[in-house]
């Protein structure tokens, strides 16, 4: 069933909505960190996964932003590694540089064509939380893979100081875009941060998921499907 919307702009989450991780990136990143820490690669990877989960869950609950330096400090604490702030900052830069060597992939086929179709009718903005990869490096990656040029502006949590679902990041995006919340539809894969965070401030939202998680949640399997259904 087609949903009637009065959308003047579409806001997209980035990870798992527009892009997927390069298959080689995680193992290379974990090896890079373990080599610097002098720790086992598998143990390092497991600890980093737990740190990311904790930070992301806290962001979902409180809207707090945890960037690369904070996450690496948590990882040091978890593994009993003693690095100073300067060394952590240098490691963070190295990890983000590695991200550009193993660029992410498009989350779905024909993504650029879909974005072109949306951009012909609507403004497009990115509203994304960041973790180990800050907005500066994310922009570089998105430009290289052809996504950045399809957008009017980009809003990243490390640059705002708050993470979705905090209303501050959505408000900052709407102000820069010069749009009222009801004119914007936000699209993302995280039910809490993207869908409920967006609807809480008065935006429309589309949850990208393989199957609907709730009957009252507007859901599409892909961005292309959401556009074809008139949800964007």
N, CA, C and O of each residue as an XYZ file, in Angstrom:
928
protein
N       0.841     -1.199      0.000
C       0.000      0.000      0.000
C       0.875      1.247      0.000
O       1.805      1.346      0.800
N       0.597      2.182     -0.869
C       1.379      3.402     -0.961
C       1.005      4.353      0.156
O      -0.179      4.560      0.423
N       1.985      4.928      0.806
C       1.770      5.867      1.897
C       1.904      7.279      1.367
O       2.895      7.602      0.712
N       0.912      8.137      1.644
C       0.959      9.517      1.203
C       1.929     10.300      2.092
O       1.802     10.276      3.317
N       2.870     10.975      1.499
C       3.821     11.772      2.258
C       3.974     13.136      1.604
O       3.707     13.309      0.415
N       4.406     14.092      2.401
C       4.692     15.416      1.876
C       6.161     15.700      2.128
O       6.515     16.715      2.727
N       7.001     14.808      1.672
C       8.422     14.874      1.957
C       9.132     15.840      1.022
O       9.046     15.726     -0.201
N       9.835     16.792      1.622
C      10.650     17.722      0.856
C      12.125     17.347      0.917
O      12.925     17.808      0.103
N      12.479     16.509      1.886
C      13.876     16.097      2.039
C      13.915     14.697      2.623
O      13.048     14.311      3.406
N      14.933     13.945      2.233
C      15.136     12.603      2.765
C      16.474     12.579      3.476
O      17.506     12.951      2.918
N      16.433     12.130      4.722
C      17.637     11.996      5.540
C      17.991     10.519      5.634
O      17.140      9.685      5.943
N      19.245     10.205      5.368
C      19.678      8.807      5.404
C      20.703      8.564      6.499
O      21.645      9.337      6.675
N      20.503      7.476      7.230
C      21.573      6.883      8.010
C      22.613      6.375      7.013
O      22.317      6.240      5.825
N      23.822      6.093      7.482
C      24.874      5.643      6.568
C      25.142      4.143      6.690
O      24.836      3.384      5.770
N      25.714      3.708      7.825
C      26.074      2.288      7.973
C      24.851      1.381      7.945
O      23.866      1.636      8.638
N      24.918      0.337      7.154
C      23.878     -0.680      7.000
C      22.600     -0.133      6.368
O      21.600     -0.842      6.261
N      22.640      1.116      5.956
C      21.534      1.706      5.208
C      22.011      2.036      3.794
O      21.424      1.588      2.809
N      23.081      2.824      3.710
C      23.670      3.146      2.418
C      24.900      2.297      2.106
O      25.155      1.962      0.949
N      25.657      1.955      3.143
C      26.909      1.230      2.901
C      27.051      0.005      3.789
O      26.459     -0.080      4.864
N      27.847     -0.934      3.314
C      28.224     -2.133      4.062
C      29.741     -2.173      4.163
O      30.444     -1.616      3.320
N      30.235     -2.827      5.187
C      31.678     -2.905      5.395
C      32.358     -3.716      4.298
O      31.833     -4.738      3.855
N      33.514     -3.260      3.869
C      34.374     -4.040      2.986
C      34.712     -5.360      3.678
O      35.130     -5.337      4.836
N      34.548     -6.510      3.016
C      34.776     -7.807      3.669
C      36.161     -7.960      4.300
O      36.323     -8.716      5.258
N      37.142     -7.260      3.777
C      38.508     -7.383      4.296
C      38.821     -6.390      5.409
O      39.836     -6.524      6.092
N      37.964     -5.404      5.595
C      38.320     -4.302      6.486
C      38.445     -4.713      7.943
O      39.426     -4.356      8.596
N      37.484     -5.448      8.465
C      37.489     -5.758      9.899
C      38.739     -6.527     10.311
O      39.368     -6.199     11.316
N      39.097     -7.542      9.542
C      40.269     -8.347      9.913
C      41.545     -7.517      9.826
O      42.428     -7.661     10.672
N      41.659     -6.655      8.822
C      42.831     -5.806      8.693
C      42.892     -4.785      9.832
O      43.965     -4.514     10.372
N      41.761     -4.236     10.184
C      41.711     -3.266     11.294
C      42.102     -3.927     12.609
O      42.891     -3.370     13.373
N      41.557     -5.111     12.878
C      41.875     -5.808     14.126
C      43.360     -6.164     14.203
O      43.974     -6.059     15.265
N      43.928     -6.583     13.083
C      45.359     -6.898     13.041
C      46.193     -5.644     13.271
O      47.213     -5.685     13.958
N      45.756     -4.537     12.695
C      46.454     -3.260     12.845
C      46.492     -2.841     14.317
O      47.535     -2.425     14.822
N      45.358     -2.953     14.994
C      45.291     -2.575     16.411
C      46.089     -3.544     17.270
O      46.843     -3.122     18.147
N      45.929     -4.839     17.026
C      46.634     -5.848     17.825
C      48.141     -5.699     17.696
O      48.872     -5.894     18.667
N      48.604     -5.359     16.515
C      50.036     -5.163     16.305
C      50.551     -3.993     17.137
O      51.651     -4.046     17.686
N      49.751     -2.946     17.224
C      50.139     -1.775     18.024
C      50.062     -2.075     19.517
O      50.888     -1.599     20.298
N      49.064     -2.867     19.908
C      48.861     -3.191     21.321
C      49.799     -4.299     21.801
O      50.103     -4.394     22.990
N      50.257     -5.143     20.858
C      50.989     -6.332     21.249
C      50.084     -7.385     21.848
O      50.483     -8.108     22.761
N      48.860     -7.476     21.336
C      47.864     -8.419     21.847
C      47.455     -9.397     20.755
O      47.758     -9.192     19.580
N      46.768    -10.458     21.150
C      46.268    -11.448     20.204
C      45.186    -10.834     19.318
O      44.326    -10.097     19.799
N      45.233    -11.141     18.036
C      44.286    -10.533     17.091
C      42.842    -10.923     17.407
O      41.958    -10.066     17.434
N      42.603    -12.211     17.644
C      41.236    -12.661     17.916
C      40.708    -12.043     19.210
O      39.558    -11.609     19.274
N      41.545    -12.005     20.228
C      41.141    -11.411     21.507
C      40.857     -9.918     21.343
O      39.911     -9.382     21.920
N      41.691     -9.268     20.549
C      41.503     -7.840     20.295
C      40.184     -7.585     19.573
O      39.446     -6.661     19.914
N      39.896     -8.417     18.571
C      38.655     -8.267     17.824
C      37.420     -8.460     18.696
O      36.446     -7.717     18.575
N      37.462     -9.463     19.577
C      36.328     -9.716     20.462
C      36.125     -8.558     21.439
O      34.997     -8.139     21.698
N      37.235     -8.049     21.977
C      37.139     -6.941     22.921
C      36.608     -5.685     22.250
O      35.797     -4.961     22.828
N      37.068     -5.424     21.027
C      36.586     -4.252     20.301
C      35.105     -4.374     19.981
O      34.370     -3.388     20.035
N      34.669     -5.581     19.648
C      33.239     -5.803     19.382
C      32.405     -5.465     20.617
O      31.348     -4.842     20.508
N      32.883     -5.877     21.785
C      32.160     -5.584     23.026
C      32.150     -4.087     23.320
O      31.140     -3.542     23.767
N      33.282     -3.424     23.064
C      33.352     -1.978     23.270
C      32.367     -1.263     22.353
O      31.640     -0.371     22.789
N      32.346     -1.654     21.090
C      31.421     -1.033     20.139
C      29.967     -1.268     20.548
O      29.146     -0.353     20.478
N      29.653     -2.474     20.969
C      28.286     -2.771     21.399
C      27.884     -1.907     22.584
O      26.784     -1.356     22.609
N      28.777     -1.785     23.573
C      28.492     -0.984     24.754
C      28.291      0.482     24.382
O      27.343      1.119     24.843
N      29.182      1.015     23.548
C      29.069      2.411     23.135
C      27.802      2.656     22.323
O      27.112      3.655     22.527
N      27.500      1.749     21.410
C      26.327      1.918     20.559
C      25.032      1.774     21.358
O      24.068      2.502     21.118
N      25.009      0.841     22.303
C      23.819      0.673     23.149
C      23.603      1.909     24.022
O      22.468      2.339     24.233
N      24.694      2.471     24.525
C      24.586      3.679     25.338
C      24.127      4.858     24.493
O      23.350      5.696     24.952
N      24.605      4.919     23.269
C      24.151      5.971     22.361
C      22.653      5.842     22.098
O      21.930      6.839     22.107
N      22.192      4.625     21.866
C      20.763      4.398     21.635
C      19.926      4.832     22.833
O      18.822      5.354     22.678
N      20.465      4.610     24.021
C      19.709      4.912     25.242
C      19.788      6.383     25.629
O      18.786      6.969     26.039
N      20.969      6.985     25.504
C      21.191      8.321     26.048
C      21.579      9.368     25.012
O      21.633     10.558     25.320
N      21.851      8.928     23.781
C      22.254      9.875     22.753
C      23.667     10.396     22.918
O      24.003     11.453     22.386
N      24.511      9.658     23.659
C      25.887     10.084     23.878
C      26.771      9.683     22.701
O      26.561      8.647     22.070
N      27.756     10.518     22.422
C      28.677     10.282     21.325
C      29.994      9.706     21.841
O      30.616     10.268     22.743
N      30.414      8.575     21.258
C      31.702      7.971     21.582
C      32.510      7.861     20.285
O      32.168      7.080     19.398
N      33.574      8.644     20.187
C      34.395      8.652     18.991
C      35.544      7.676     19.066
O      35.603      6.864     19.990
N      36.470      7.737     18.104
C      37.562      6.771     18.052
C      38.478      6.816     19.268
O      38.907      5.769     19.751
N      38.785      8.011     19.771
C      39.678      8.087     20.921
C      39.063      7.464     22.165
O      39.732      6.749     22.911
N      37.772      7.745     22.383
C      37.092      7.169     23.546
C      36.996      5.649     23.437
O      37.223      4.935     24.414
N      36.667      5.168     22.270
C      36.525      3.724     22.086
C      37.872      3.019     22.234
O      37.945      1.928     22.801
N      38.919      3.627     21.735
C      40.240      3.014     21.875
C      40.711      3.031     23.322
O      41.405      2.113     23.759
N      40.336      4.074     24.075
C      40.679      4.079     25.502
C      39.945      2.956     26.224
O      40.527      2.273     27.066
N      38.666      2.760     25.898
C      37.906      1.655     26.486
C      38.553      0.318     26.122
O      38.609     -0.598     26.941
N      39.037      0.220     24.889
C      39.678     -1.017     24.444
C      40.985     -1.243     25.203
O      41.288     -2.368     25.599
N      41.747     -0.188     25.403
C      42.970     -0.302     26.209
C      42.642     -0.814     27.607
O      43.313     -1.705     28.127
N      41.610     -0.246     28.202
C      41.215     -0.662     29.552
C      40.809     -2.129     29.573
O      41.149     -2.863     30.502
N      40.079     -2.551     28.541
C      39.589     -3.928     28.497
C      40.729     -4.931     28.328
O      40.658     -6.045     28.848
N      41.772     -4.543     27.606
C      42.878     -5.455     27.322
C      44.093     -5.227     28.220
O      45.100     -5.925     28.102
N      43.992     -4.260     29.107
C      45.109     -3.990     30.003
C      46.303     -3.372     29.306
O      47.448     -3.619     29.686
N      46.040     -2.568     28.287
C      47.107     -1.916     27.526
C      47.213     -0.466     27.977
O      46.197      0.209     28.141
N      48.410      0.007     28.174
C      48.633      1.372     28.647
C      49.198      2.231     27.522
O      50.380      2.144     27.192
N      48.347      3.051     26.945
C      48.770      4.005     25.917
C      48.387      5.403     26.363
O      47.317      5.602     26.938
N      49.241      6.360     26.105
C      48.914      7.744     26.409
C      47.945      8.323     25.398
O      47.671      7.710     24.366
N      47.429      9.501     25.695
C      46.434     10.132     24.818
C      47.004     10.413     23.425
O      46.305     10.270     22.422
N      48.269     10.810     23.370
C      48.873     11.096     22.067
C      48.951      9.826     21.224
O      48.647      9.849     20.031
N      49.360      8.712     21.849
C      49.467      7.451     21.120
C      48.090      6.964     20.672
O      47.946      6.417     19.578
N      47.092      7.162     21.510
C      45.731      6.776     21.138
C      45.243      7.612     19.959
O      44.623      7.084     19.036
N      45.516      8.901     19.988
C      45.105      9.776     18.887
C      45.793      9.379     17.585
O      45.171      9.389     16.523
N      47.067      9.033     17.665
C      47.797      8.595     16.469
C      47.251      7.277     15.949
O      47.138      7.080     14.739
N      46.912      6.372     16.862
C      46.326      5.096     16.455
C      44.966      5.313     15.790
O      44.642      4.659     14.799
N      44.180      6.228     16.339
C      42.869      6.541     15.757
C      43.017      7.042     14.326
O      42.244      6.660     13.448
N      44.008      7.895     14.092
C      44.243      8.397     12.737
C      44.649      7.256     11.806
O      44.217      7.199     10.655
N      45.481      6.353     12.315
C      45.901      5.218     11.495
C      44.744      4.306     11.133
O      44.660      3.827     10.003
N      43.854      4.064     12.079
C      42.687      3.214     11.826
C      41.787      3.843     10.771
O      41.270      3.150      9.894
N      41.601      5.152     10.857
C      40.741      5.831      9.903
C      41.382      5.883      8.511
O      40.686      5.810      7.499
N      42.700      6.008      8.469
C      43.383      5.933      7.183
C      43.226      4.565      6.551
O      43.074      4.446      5.335
N      43.264      3.522      7.387
C      43.079      2.155      6.900
C      41.691      1.967      6.301
O      41.518      1.218      5.339
N      40.708      2.649      6.874
C      39.338      2.594      6.364
C      39.279      3.048      4.904
O      38.503      2.517      4.109
N      40.097      4.020      4.570
C      40.125      4.515      3.188
C      40.841      3.556      2.254
O      40.656      3.610      1.038
N      41.656      2.681      2.822
C      42.318      1.654      2.002
C      41.388      0.480      1.707
O      41.575     -0.236      0.724
N      40.391      0.289      2.559
C      39.416     -0.795      2.396
C      38.022     -0.176      2.405
O      37.275     -0.282      3.377
N      37.702      0.466      1.302
C      36.492      1.264      1.209
C      35.227      0.420      1.388
O      35.184     -0.738      0.972
N      34.212      0.998      1.999
C      32.940      0.279      2.144
C      32.268      0.076      0.790
O      32.643      0.689     -0.209
N      31.270     -0.798      0.785
C      30.535     -1.112     -0.438
C      29.108     -0.580     -0.344
O      28.623     -0.287      0.749
N      28.449     -0.459     -1.468
C      27.049     -0.059     -1.470
C      26.217     -1.142     -0.794
O      26.449     -2.332     -1.003
N      25.258     -0.730      0.009
C      24.438     -1.677      0.755
C      23.497     -2.464     -0.155
O      23.137     -3.601      0.152
N      23.104     -1.861     -1.266
C      22.170     -2.541     -2.163
C      22.512     -2.252     -3.619
O      23.150     -1.243     -3.921
N      22.090     -3.135     -4.522
C      22.370     -2.915     -5.951
C      21.688     -1.641     -6.452
O      20.639     -1.243     -5.945
N      22.294     -1.017     -7.445
C      21.703      0.152     -8.093
C      21.436      1.305     -7.129
O      20.515      2.094     -7.339
N      22.242      1.399     -6.072
C      22.028      2.447     -5.077
C      22.158      3.836     -5.687
O      21.345      4.717     -5.406
N      23.161      4.034     -6.507
C      23.383      5.361     -7.084
C      22.206      5.785     -7.959
O      21.788      6.943     -7.932
N      21.680      4.845     -8.730
C      20.514      5.159     -9.561
C      19.310      5.532     -8.699
O      18.561      6.449     -9.035
N      19.127      4.821     -7.590
C      18.020      5.133     -6.681
C      18.191      6.516     -6.086
O      17.235      7.289     -6.030
N      19.399      6.839     -5.639
C      19.660      8.158     -5.062
C      19.462      9.257     -6.102
O      18.945     10.328     -5.783
N      19.867      8.998     -7.335
C      19.650      9.972     -8.406
C      18.157     10.258     -8.588
O      17.747     11.404     -8.771
N      17.364      9.200     -8.534
C      15.919      9.353     -8.704
C      15.312     10.156     -7.562
O      14.448     11.005     -7.781
N      15.768      9.885     -6.342
C      15.268     10.632     -5.183
C      15.723     12.082     -5.248
O      14.944     12.997     -4.980
N      16.995     12.290     -5.606
C      17.565     13.638     -5.639
C      16.897     14.525     -6.687
O      16.933     15.751     -6.578
N      16.293     13.914     -7.694
C      15.593     14.690     -8.714
C      14.340     15.350     -8.153
O      13.824     16.304     -8.735
N      13.847     14.841     -7.016
C      12.600     15.336     -6.443
C      12.760     15.910     -5.040
O      11.928     16.706     -4.605
N      13.804     15.525     -4.334
C      13.949     15.865     -2.926
C      15.401     16.262     -2.619
O      16.332     15.882     -3.329
N      15.558     17.031     -1.549
C      16.893     17.203     -0.996
C      17.308     15.906     -0.321
O      16.465     15.184      0.211
N      18.602     15.608     -0.340
C      19.129     14.431      0.359
C      20.180     14.886      1.363
O      21.086     15.649      1.027
N      20.048     14.411      2.592
C      21.006     14.716      3.642
C      21.399     13.421      4.335
O      20.596     12.492      4.420
N      22.617     13.355      4.825
C      23.059     12.226      5.630
C      23.025     12.634      7.094
O      23.543     13.688      7.463
N      22.411     11.794      7.930
C      22.371     12.039      9.373
C      22.831     10.757     10.030
O      22.063      9.802     10.149
N      24.089     10.732     10.461
C      24.702      9.467     10.833
C      25.492      9.552     12.135
O      26.189     10.533     12.393
N      25.371      8.509     12.947
C      26.263      8.345     14.079
C      27.621      7.871     13.578
O      27.717      7.199     12.551
N      28.665      8.227     14.313
C      30.008      7.773     13.984
C      30.620      7.063     15.184
O      30.250      7.327     16.328
N      31.563      6.156     14.913
C      32.255      5.438     15.965
C      33.749      5.589     15.794
O      34.322      6.626     16.129
N      34.384      4.541     15.267
C      35.821      4.605     15.014
C      36.156      5.470     13.801
O      37.301      5.893     13.637
N      35.161      5.735     12.952
C      35.386      6.534     11.749
C      34.633      7.855     11.877
O      33.403      7.865     11.910
N      35.355      8.959     11.948
C      34.745     10.268     12.067
C      34.191     10.755     10.727
O      34.458     10.185      9.669
N      33.414     11.826     10.818
C      32.782     12.368      9.622
C      33.753     12.767      8.544
O      33.454     12.605      7.361
N      34.918     13.288      8.915
C      35.916     13.704      7.929
C      36.323     12.547      7.023
O      36.380     12.695      5.803
N      36.604     11.405      7.623
C      37.020     10.240      6.844
C      35.826      9.601      6.132
O      35.964      9.065      5.032
N      34.661      9.661      6.764
C      33.475      9.100      6.128
C      33.143      9.857      4.848
O      32.763      9.250      3.846
N      33.284     11.163      4.877
C      33.038     11.957      3.669
C      33.984     11.542      2.543
O      33.576     11.406      1.390
N      35.244     11.344      2.895
C      36.212     10.941      1.868
C      35.825      9.603      1.240
O      35.878      9.441      0.021
N      35.434      8.648      2.087
C      35.044      7.332      1.581
C      33.783      7.428      0.725
O      33.710      6.834     -0.350
N      32.799      8.175      1.204
C      31.533      8.289      0.480
C      31.720      9.011     -0.851
O      31.026      8.713     -1.824
N      32.643      9.947     -0.897
C      32.922     10.625     -2.169
C      33.528      9.651     -3.166
O      33.158      9.641     -4.341
N      34.460      8.833     -2.693
C      35.145      7.903     -3.584
C      34.190      6.872     -4.176
O      34.336      6.479     -5.334
N      33.208      6.431     -3.379
C      32.279      5.400     -3.871
C      31.011      6.001     -4.485
O      30.053      5.278     -4.762
N      31.003      7.310     -4.694
C      29.952      7.932     -5.490
C      28.702      8.355     -4.763
O      27.719      8.714     -5.412
N      28.691      8.331     -3.429
C      27.484      8.678     -2.677
C      27.458     10.140     -2.268
O      26.407     10.778     -2.332
N      28.581     10.678     -1.855
C      28.606     12.020     -1.275
C      28.029     13.063     -2.222
O      27.292     13.949     -1.790
N      28.352     12.969     -3.493
C      27.916     13.979     -4.456
C      26.408     13.950     -4.696
O      25.866     14.850     -5.336
N      25.737     12.935     -4.194
C      24.279     12.860     -4.325
C      23.573     13.586     -3.185
O      22.347     13.698     -3.183
N      24.342     14.080     -2.215
C      23.744     14.670     -1.017
C      23.917     16.183     -0.995
O      24.857     16.728     -1.574
N      22.986     16.849     -0.313
C      23.061     18.296     -0.144
C      23.943     18.682      1.036
O      24.646     19.691      0.987
N      23.906     17.882      2.092
C      24.756     18.121      3.250
C      24.852     16.852      4.073
O      24.086     15.907      3.881
N      25.810     16.845      4.996
C      26.048     15.672      5.832
C      26.177     16.126      7.288
O      26.852     17.111      7.590
N      25.525     15.396      8.169
C      25.571     15.690      9.594
C      26.035     14.433     10.317
O      25.367     13.400     10.273
N      27.187     14.526     10.985
C      27.753     13.384     11.699
C      27.807     13.669     13.197
O      28.060     14.794     13.628
N      27.564     12.623     13.968
C      27.408     12.809     15.411
C      28.654     13.364     16.078
O      28.540     14.120     17.043
N      29.843     13.012     15.597
C      31.053     13.532     16.235
C      31.204     15.039     16.024
O      31.894     15.705     16.795
N      30.565     15.579     14.988
C      30.640     17.008     14.717
C      29.552     17.788     15.456
O      29.656     19.001     15.634
N      28.512     17.078     15.882
C      27.409     17.709     16.611
C      27.589     17.558     18.122
O      27.153     18.407     18.900
N      28.240     16.459     18.524
C      28.409     16.193     19.948
C      27.258     15.440     20.572
O      27.143     15.367     21.795
N      26.410     14.882     19.736
C      25.287     14.064     20.203
C      24.983     13.036     19.131
O      25.189     13.279     17.942
N      24.490     11.879     19.565
C      24.214     10.779     18.644
C      22.720     10.510     18.569
O      21.984     10.736     19.529
N      22.287     10.027     17.419
C      20.894      9.573     17.313
C      20.652      8.504     18.383
O      21.516      7.648     18.577
N      19.535      8.518     19.070
C      18.289      9.240     18.783
C      18.145     10.599     19.460
O      17.032     11.122     19.525
N      19.222     11.188     19.963
C      19.118     12.485     20.630
C      18.540     13.525     19.665
O      18.976     13.608     18.517
N      17.576     14.309     20.114
C      16.963     15.299     19.215
C      17.937     16.356     18.713
O      17.674     17.003     17.699
N      19.063     16.543     19.409
C      20.014     17.581     19.015
C      20.547     17.349     17.609
O      20.666     18.296     16.831
N      20.869     16.107     17.273
C      21.451     15.844     15.949
C      20.399     16.011     14.851
O      20.707     16.498     13.763
N      19.169     15.609     15.134
C      18.103     15.806     14.147
C      17.784     17.299     13.993
O      17.541     17.777     12.885
N      17.788     18.025     15.114
C      17.523     19.454     15.057
C      18.591     20.202     14.294
O      18.294     21.126     13.537
N      19.844     19.801     14.495
C      20.954     20.426     13.776
C      20.813     20.200     12.272
O      21.036     21.103     11.465
N      20.440     18.975     11.920
C      20.248     18.650     10.504
C      19.126     19.495      9.903
O      19.294     20.065      8.825
N      17.989     19.581     10.584
C      16.848     20.324     10.053
C      17.168     21.811      9.910
O      16.743     22.453      8.950
N      17.919     22.353     10.869
C      18.305     23.760     10.807
C      19.203     24.034      9.602
O      18.984     24.997      8.868
N      20.206     23.191      9.400
C      21.094     23.363      8.257
C      20.354     23.212      6.940
O      20.646     23.906      5.965
N      19.391     22.297      6.920
C      18.622     22.045      5.709
C      17.548     23.094      5.486
O      17.008     23.224      4.387
N      17.241     23.854      6.558
C      16.192     24.877      6.519
C      14.835     24.259      6.179
O      14.085     24.754      5.337
N      14.554     23.145      6.881
C      13.279     22.458      6.717
C      12.652     22.203      8.081
O      13.358     22.057      9.079
N      11.326     22.149      8.118
C      10.623     21.746      9.330
C      10.634     20.223      9.422
O      10.694     19.538      8.401
N      10.577     19.697     10.637
C      10.619     18.246     10.826
C       9.575     17.485      9.996
O       9.918     16.465      9.397
N       8.321     17.937      9.938
C       7.326     17.167      9.169
C       7.621     17.080      7.677
O       7.036     16.251      6.979
N       8.515     17.922      7.183
C       8.867     17.898      5.764
C       9.975     16.891      5.449
O      10.321     16.682      4.286
N      10.525     16.271      6.491
C      11.691     15.393      6.318
C      11.326     13.954      6.655
O      10.652     13.695      7.652
N      11.771     13.023      5.821
C      11.649     11.600      6.110
C      13.039     11.037      6.370
O      13.937     11.177      5.540
N      13.213     10.403      7.524
C      14.513      9.811      7.855
C      14.462      8.311      7.597
O      13.464      7.654      7.897
N      15.544      7.773      7.038
C      15.613      6.368      6.641
C      16.821      5.724      7.309
O      17.934      6.245      7.228
N      16.599      4.581      7.976
C      17.724      3.908      8.604
C      17.383      2.521      9.092
O      16.218      2.127      9.128
N      18.420      1.778      9.470
C      18.239      0.380      9.870
C      18.073      0.196     11.364
O      17.660     -0.878     11.802
N      18.386      1.217     12.167
C      18.325      1.093     13.621
C      16.960      1.571     14.107
O      16.636      2.754     14.000
N      16.172      0.657     14.637
C      14.800      0.987     15.036
C      14.778      2.090     16.088
O      13.971      3.017     16.013
N      15.670      1.982     17.066
C      15.692      2.970     18.155
C      16.240      4.303     17.684
O      15.577      5.333     17.804
N      17.448      4.282     17.151
C      18.128      5.532     16.791
C      17.495      6.219     15.596
O      17.293      7.433     15.607
N      17.183      5.447     14.568
C      16.694      6.031     13.322
C      15.183      6.231     13.303
O      14.699      7.335     13.049
N      14.445      5.166     13.572
C      12.989      5.263     13.420
C      12.349      6.022     14.582
O      11.698      7.046     14.378
N      12.538      5.515     15.800
C      11.895      6.160     16.944
C      12.520      7.515     17.250
O      11.827      8.428     17.700
N      13.818      7.654     17.012
C      14.450      8.955     17.204
C      13.878     10.006     16.277
O      13.634     11.141     16.687
N      13.663      9.627     15.021
C      13.129     10.567     14.037
C      11.669     10.904     14.309
O      11.284     12.073     14.299
N      10.863      9.887     14.551
C       9.427     10.148     14.772
C       9.184     10.914     16.063
O       8.190     11.631     16.177
N      10.077     10.772     17.036
C       9.915     11.471     18.308
C       9.992     12.986     18.150
O       9.383     13.724     18.925
N      10.738     13.449     17.149
C      10.847     14.894     16.936
C       9.870     15.400     15.877
O       9.822     16.596     15.590
N       9.093     14.486     15.300
C       8.067     14.904     14.346
C       8.371     14.625     12.891
O       7.633     15.060     12.007
N       9.454     13.902     12.630
C       9.745     13.516     11.251
C       8.990     12.248     10.886
O       8.567     11.496     11.763
N       8.826     12.017      9.611
C       8.409     10.713      9.129
C       9.640      9.815      9.142
O      10.765     10.312      9.200
N       9.447      8.517      9.089
C      10.600      7.616      9.107
C      10.264      6.332      8.374
O       9.105      5.926      8.286
N      11.303      5.707      7.851
C      11.205      4.392      7.224
C      12.297      3.517      7.822
O      13.472      3.883      7.822
N      11.897      2.367      8.328
C      12.845      1.406      8.898
C      13.270      0.441      7.798
O      12.427     -0.228      7.201
N      14.564      0.366      7.527
C      15.080     -0.575      6.542
C      15.370     -1.897      7.249
O      16.283     -1.984      8.069
N      14.589     -2.918      6.925
C      14.729     -4.226      7.571
C      14.158     -5.295      6.649
O      13.300     -5.018      5.810
N      14.647     -6.517      6.818
C      14.187     -7.610      5.959
C      12.719     -7.928      6.187
O      12.014     -8.330      5.261
N      12.251     -7.748      7.435
C      10.855     -7.978      7.775
C      10.407     -6.916      8.777
O      11.222     -6.446      9.571
N       9.129     -6.526      8.759
C       8.632     -5.561      9.743
C       8.791     -6.101     11.157
O       8.509     -7.270     11.421
N       9.245     -5.241     12.065
C       9.416     -5.663     13.452
C       8.190     -5.328     14.297
O       7.957     -5.940     15.339
N       7.412     -4.351     13.837
C       6.183     -3.959     14.522
C       5.168     -3.548     13.456
O       5.540     -3.023     12.407
N       3.910     -3.785     13.726
C       2.884     -3.477     12.734
C       2.734     -1.982     12.487
O       2.297     -1.572     11.412
N       3.096     -1.162     13.479
C       2.933      0.285     13.326
C       4.195      0.978     12.837
O       4.258      2.207     12.806
N       5.204      0.197     12.453
C       6.454      0.762     11.949
C       6.487      0.668     10.430
O       6.312     -0.416      9.874
N       6.707      1.782      9.758
C       6.797      1.805      8.292
C       8.126      1.167      7.896
O       9.195      1.650      8.270
N       8.044      0.083      7.141
C       9.225     -0.729      6.859
C       9.371     -0.989      5.370
O       8.386     -1.154      4.652
N      10.617     -1.022      4.922
C      10.938     -1.439      3.556
C      12.224     -2.252      3.609
O      13.082     -2.013      4.458
N      12.353     -3.207      2.706
C      13.550     -4.043      2.688
C      14.765     -3.286      2.167
O      15.892     -3.529      2.599
N      14.530     -2.382      1.249
C      15.618     -1.609      0.649
C      15.164     -0.170      0.430
O      13.973      0.136      0.488
N      16.128      0.703      0.181
C      15.802      2.078     -0.166
C      15.035      2.111     -1.487
O      14.090      2.883     -1.645
N      15.446      1.274     -2.425
C      14.749      1.218     -3.714
C      13.278      0.857     -3.526
O      12.402      1.443     -4.161
N      13.014     -0.115     -2.648
C      11.624     -0.506     -2.394
C      10.856      0.632     -1.741
O       9.704      0.883     -2.095
N      11.475      1.320     -0.796
C      10.810      2.440     -0.141
C      10.458      3.527     -1.141
O       9.379      4.115     -1.068
N      11.352      3.794     -2.064
C      11.089      4.815     -3.078
C       9.985      4.369     -4.025
O       9.106      5.159     -4.372
N      10.024      3.109     -4.445
C       8.999      2.586     -5.354
C       7.618      2.619     -4.717
O       6.618      2.813     -5.409
N       7.558      2.432     -3.408
C       6.277      2.438     -2.688
C       5.790      3.856     -2.368
O       4.702      4.028     -1.819
N       6.580      4.853     -2.704
C       6.182      6.216     -2.413
C       6.359      6.625     -0.963
O       5.713      7.561     -0.493
N       7.250      5.913     -0.242
C       7.472      6.240      1.169
C       8.464      7.382      1.352
O       8.583      7.944      2.441
N       9.178      7.723      0.276
C      10.182      8.777      0.363
C       9.783      9.991     -0.474
O      10.516     10.979     -0.518
